[in-house]
């Protein structure tokens, strides 16, 4: 499996000539979904779900399908019948040749005064990759590669470190990092690497690795 980190929370997975893309939001590259057969969206925030761009992708390629939760599916399904699939916690499906399990239900707490949105995470190919979206969801099975939301308005570094400790992945790659400045990156790298208990890695946007 080839993993390519796009900007912010977007990830491309490729296997056997097929491509799956997760969370191609407004902070991600315009070509983030190029060649994708399937797109997974964790929740409706614009840095994970760019409705206009996703509509353009679906209109351009009638073979592309989307899996997402109800709040996102409702915005797309009428225009693209049969191609937008609503999923929730506990569901399983196959997309672009990848086996996917859905974990989680709610977005992390941003502030008690802000209502919590729904949010799902996607466990791919039996735990080879887990993308939690905007939550610190712990799957009920081992995770090889955790896509780690390293910096967000709803988190602090101690929570990020404890999340790595709880999931216990073999490795953790940073995502959700568009707001993290170059000045702060060494601090996050050092603390998560030293305290998380797993190999902590970072890919530049567009950079790939083999899993």
N, C-alpha and C positions, 0 to 999 in steps of 0.2 A: 504494500500500500504506500502511495506517495501522499504526503501531507504538505500543502502549501499554505503558508500564513499570508492572508491578505490584510489590508489595514483594519485596525480595530478588532472587531469580534468575528470577522469573516474568515472562514477556513474552507479550502478546497481539498477533497479527498479523491484520489484516482486509483483505480484498480481494474486490471483486465481491460484497459482501454475505455473505461466508463468513469464518469465524473459526477460527484455529489458535492453540492455547495451548501454551507450552513451560514445563515445570518448575513446575507449581502446587504448591509444597511447603507445609510446615506454617507457614512464616513469611509466606505470601502470604494475600491477602484471601479470605474465604469465597466471594465471588462471582467469583473470578478466572477460572473456567471458564464463566461464564454465557454461553449462546448458542454455545459452541464445538462444532464438528463433529468436530474432531480434537485430540488431546492428545499431545504428545511429551514423553518423560521421559528425561533424560540418564543418571541413575543412581539408586541406591537410598537415598541419604542423605535423612533426613527433611525437610531444608530444600529438597529438590527433588521428593520423592515422599512424599505423604501418602496412605498406602494406604486408610485409612478414608474420607477425603474423596473419593478417586477412585472407590472402590466406590459411594459414594452418587451420584456424578455418573452413572456407568454404569447404575445401577439406575433413575435418574430419567428418563433419555433413551436409549432403545434405539438411537438413530441415532449416538451418540457412539462413536468408535473411538480406540484408543490404539496408538501406536508406541513401542517402547522396547527395551532390551536384555534379555537372557535373565533376569538376576537379578530384574528387576522383573516381566517378563511371567509368570514362574512363579508369582508371588503372585496374579495376576489371571485368567489365561487359563482356568482350569478353570470359574470362575464365569460367564465371559462368552465362550463359544466363538465363534470367528470374528471377534471384535471387538478382540482384543489381538494385535498383530503384533510378532514378534521381529525385530530388525534388528541389523546389525553393520557394522563398517567396510567401506566400498565399496558398500553397498547403496543403491539408489535407489527412491523410491516417490512417489506423489502422495497428499496428505492435504488435505482441504477446499479443493481446487483449487490448492494450492501444490506445486511440485516440490521434493523434498527429497533431499539426498545425505547419507550418514552418514560422519563422519570421526572417527577416533580409537578407542582401545581401552581405555586405562587412566586411572584417576583420578590426579591429581598426588600426589606423595609427601608425606604428612603428617609421617611420621617413619619412619626405617628399620625400627623395631620394629613398625610397624603394616602389616599386609598391604594391598596396593593392590587396591582394588575396580575392576571394569570401569566404564568411562565412555565415552559417545559424544557427539559434537557433531553439530549439524544445520546444514547449509548450505541455505538456502532460496532458491528461484527463481534458481538459477544464480549465487549469490554476493551477492544483494542484502542478505541478513542471514546472519550466522553466530553461533550460540550454542554455545559449547564445553563447557558444563557445568562440571565442576570439573577442568579440565585446560587446558594452554596449547597446544592442538593447532593446528597451522598447516595449513589446507587447501591442496590442490594447485592452487587457482585463485584469481583475484582476489576480494577481499571488499570490498563497498561499505560495509556497516555491521557493525561488530564489536560484539557484546554482550560487554563487557569485565568479567571477574570481578576487580573492583578490590581487594577485601580479603577474605582468607580465612586460616584457621590454617595453610594450606599454602603461602602465598606471602609475598613481600616486595615492596616497591614497585619495586625495581630489576628484578625479574623481570616485573612488570606492564608497566613501560616498555619493556623489551626485547621483550616479546611484541607490543606494538603496533608496534614497529619492524619485527619479522619479518613480521607479517601484512600490514602496509602498507595498512590500510583507508583509505577516504576519510574515515570518521568512526568514532569509538568512543563508545558509550554505556555508562555504568556499570551493571553488575548485581552481584549477590553483595555487597550493601552494607548489609545489615541490621545488621551488627555495627560499622559505621563510624560513629563519633560525629560530631555536627555540628562539634565542635572540630577534628576531623581532616580534614574534607572539604576545606577550603581548601588544606591542604598537599598532599593527593592531586591536587586539581584543578590546582594550580600546577605541580607537578612532572611529572605525566603530560602536561599540556598543553604545557609547555615542551620536554620531552625526547622525547615519544613519536613526533613526526613526523607526526601526524594530528590532525584536529580532534577535540577531546575534549569530550564533552557529558554532561550529566546530566539525567534527568527525575525529578521527584518521583513517588511512587507514585500511579498513576491518571492521570498526565499522558501525553498523546499527541503524536505528530508524524507528518507525512507524509513518506514516503520516495519 
